Amino acid sequence: MLRVAVVGSGPSGVYTAQALLNQSLVPEVRVHVLDRLPTPYGLVRYGVAPDHEKIKSLQNSLRAVLEDERVTFVGHVQIGGADGVPPARLAELYHAVVYCVGAAADRPLAVPGEELPGSCSATRFVSWYSAHPDSAPDDFALRARSAVVIGVGNVAVDVARILARGADELRATDVPRAALGALAGSRVREVHIVGRRGPSQARFTTKELRELGALPGARILVDPAELARDPAYAAPDGLPLPAVVRRNLEVLRGWAVRGEPAPSGAVYDRSGAAHGASGVPYGPSEAVYGASGAAHGGSGAVSDGGRRIRLRFFLRPVELLERGGRVAGVRFARTVPDGAGGVQDTGTYEDIEAQLVLRAVGYRGVELPGLPFDPVRGTVPHAAGRVLRDGVPSPGEYVAGWIKRGPTGVIGSNRSCAKETVASLIEDAPLLARRPAADDPLAVLRAWGQRPVEWDGWLSIERAEEALGRSLGRGPVKIPDWPGLLAAARGEER
């Protein structure tokens, strides 16, 4: 019998377990899927937006794998770190270990003011409304009138949509009650989604983009002049473009023809002089423009009570502006295409007011102590999934998912990635089977101070979340904190 540990219960980890079950060369395989959290599904539970029910339903197919009799879910087990099991010791318990730990960190903007209160990663915001137990309580949406989301990928679109969506529409989802209450009291009326390059280079999918236009009570604004800067935007129909790019441009073109929005803030020339839409100089925090172009002063309030989502392009963040010890806006450098697929600055700048700035410019892998790590790529060095130590494959150690290839692709991309890694593992199986392995790894983990939550504990958490939802007149509502999750796993009431 081949005993394999898979570290991580998100899509890449579960697809790895599934590939191990589906292969036929090694007839007897037993898989332990380990996770730091007491809950399975990784980013499907804690990263997919709560109003994306179809994608969240992927949990059903992941569940089928974890309920297979050859698979054991082992939650609440820390691998690495001061309180965790070192990879070297974990390797003593199994014939092979596959690390599917994802990319837990976000990429910084690396601009002045990024650490100001009111500025944070979109990852942290997603964790807050997804009830991740590591997320500290916050009141993001209560204070801000205007929000800037930096990045033009699906995560950026997700967080903008949640900010612009009414709380009543989210009541039917599993959003935790504290976040739902904060969103219900939100003062956000302007949401800017800003990218440094053009619309043809944006990373969002057309489905995500169209969902913005379907939000009740929200108006989408796109500046035709910014679209026109993109050479692909005016390209003839016969010019070959990826299908998703062509579809995205069609959606943006449709929004742009509804009316040209006015500039959203101060525009600066090379001398540093500020000019509003009328050319009248003013300071960077003194005026904000609504969709009509009328200045509303520092409040940023809009008159119709609805929300506006502005998609902005060819703006590169260079500084976060401060007022009263908090973020008050973002200064952007205007860019243009450089003819080589990138952009270059024009020497002009624009300020956009914002009391909330969310950066959504990508994820990054985090080093797991005890495993080799490439700090430049943010991945574990590997050859077809085999972990490389000093350039040589390390027997019994493998990687799959984002920690293997970087944060690229969609959820389904993890399936082929997992299959490649499992193919390497199965090829190595004759040698791996000669390695010692524990008869009862869970007993050893407990002896080492871990307190595993197995599948029955997860089912108990599910029941507790259903009960919490019933008490609030809703469907299942996530438990957002560690004590609550662990108490629920033990069947305790709080």
PyMOL commands that set and color helices and strands:
alter all, ss='L'
color gray80, all
select helices_A, chain A and resi 11-22+43-46+53-56+58-66+87-90+122-129+140-143+154-164+167-170+177-184+199-201+206-213+224-228+243-256+297-299+402-405+413-432+441-447+455-471+482-489
alter helices_A, ss='H'
color red, helices_A
select strands_A, chain A and resi 2-7+29-34+71-74+96-99+105-106+119-121+146-150+190-194+218-222+267-268+274-275+307-312+315-323+326-337+343-353+356-359+363-364+382-383+386-389+392-399
alter strands_A, ss='S'
color yellow, strands_A
deselect
rebuild
show_as cartoon
